[in-house]
């Protein structure tokens, strides 16, 4: 189960973080570690977003809008990385190096990887679509099993050794 931390604003709710569980830690524990004073309230917009995320996790082709997330909490560099990642269509992948070159930073693959590892909005900004240049999956907040499943839902074939076999490259 995932969790969404959001703030009420005059323009409606703004997502501060999406927490997805990993192999070791449940989303609820991750939320309480970072947002100690959070409480389990929701609103219609967040409930709808949660339902859309659930459908996405089950394999439906959902495209999320960015107007509900608080991109301003990210650094300028991270916003650039997240915007480039957001552009990658369903069923396509990019490499960390490909994204950095697209951003005009030819040796920035590690910086891109770090930014994506700290993506506050996984699923909404589909950071699972970035892989290593050698075809290996790389990391993912929800763990490699979840990354493999998400890419598989999008038609990306991955070998038993964890290498992408048939993907269309975006950047």
N, C-alpha and C positions, 0 to 999 in steps of 0.2 A: 504494500500500500504506500502511496506517495502522500506528500503534504504540501500545502500552499500557505505561505505566510504573506499577508497582504495588509495594506493600510487603506483606510477610508479617506478619500479626498473629495474636494468639492466637485470634481469631474468624474467621480465614481471610484471603484476600488482599483488600487495599483499593486500588482504583485511585486513583492520584495525578494522572494526566493521560492523556488520549487525544490522540494527535497524528495529524492528518490532513494529507496533503500539500497544497500549493497549487500554483499554476501555476509557481512559481519554485523551490520547495524540497521535497525529499523528506522524508518523516516521520523517517527515520533520522537525517538531518542535524539536524532540529529537536530530536529527542530528545537527541542528543549535545551540542547547544549549551546545553541547560538542565540536563541530568542527565549531567554529564561522566563520572561513575563508574558509570553504569548498565551492567548486563551482560544479555545476551540469554537469560535463563532464563525459564521459564514454569511453570505448574502447570495441573492439569485445569480449575479454575474459570476461569482467565484464557484458556486455550485455547478453552473453551466460549463465553466472552464474545466472543472474537475471531471465532469462527465465526458467532455471532449478528449481530455488526456487519457481517460480510461479506454475510450474507443480507439484512440491512437495506439495505445499499448497492446490492444487486441488485434491491431493490424489494419484498421481503417485508414484511408488516405485523408488525414485531417491537416489542413494548413491553418496555423494559428496567426492571429493578428498581434502586432507588437504594441499596439496602443494601450494594452492592459498591463504591460510590464514597466517597471521603473528603471529604464536603461541609464538614467542619470546617476545611479549608484555605482556605475562602472567607470573606470578610467577611460580617457579618450581612446587609448590604444585598444583596450578591451572592447569598447563599443564598435570600433572598426572591425575587429576580429569577429565579434558576434554578428555584425551585419553581413559580413562576407559569408559566414557559416549559414546564416538564415536564408541566403539566396540559393543554397544548394538544393536542387529539387529532390523530391522523393525518388528513391531508386538510384540516385547518383551519389558519388563520394568525391572527396578531395583529400589531398595530403596536407599535413601541417606545412610542409615546404611550399606546396602549391598555393596555399592561402597566403603565406608570407610574401611570395613573389607577386601575387595578385595585388597585395597591399603596397608593393614597392619596397619591400624589405627582404632582399634576396637571401640573407642568412638568418632569418627570423623564425625558423621552424620551431625551435624550443620555446621562444616567447609566445608564439601562437598556441602551442600545446599547453603551456602554463595558463594562458588566458582561458582556453576551453576547459581545462581541468577545474577552473574556478567559475565556470558559467553558472550564474545564479538562476538561470531559467532553462534547465535541461528539459527536453521534450518540446517546449515552446520554441526555443532556438535549438534545432536538432544537432547538437554537437557530436552525436554518435556517427555522423556522416563524415567525420575526419579520421583518417588513418595515417599510419607511417608510410614513408616513401617506398619501403620494401614490401608493401602489401599487408603487413601485420596490422592487427586492429588498433594497437596502442592502448590507451587507457580510457576509462569511462567511470563517472561517479557511481553509477549503478552496478559496476563490475562488468567484466568481459562477457559473462553469460548473457546479461541483459543487452549489451551492445550487439552481440551476435544475433540475438533474437530480433531486435529492432531492425537491423539491417536485413535479416532474413525476411521479415514481414514486408520489406520494400523490394524484395526480389534479388537482393545481393547474395551471391553464392560465396560461401566461405569454406575453405578446406578444413579437414580435421586438425591440421596443424595451425589453424587460425589465420590463414592468409586469404585475402579477398581474391576471388578468381575471375569474376565476370563483370566487374562494375564499369559503369560509365563515369569518366572523370570530368568533373566540372571546372575546377581551377587548375 
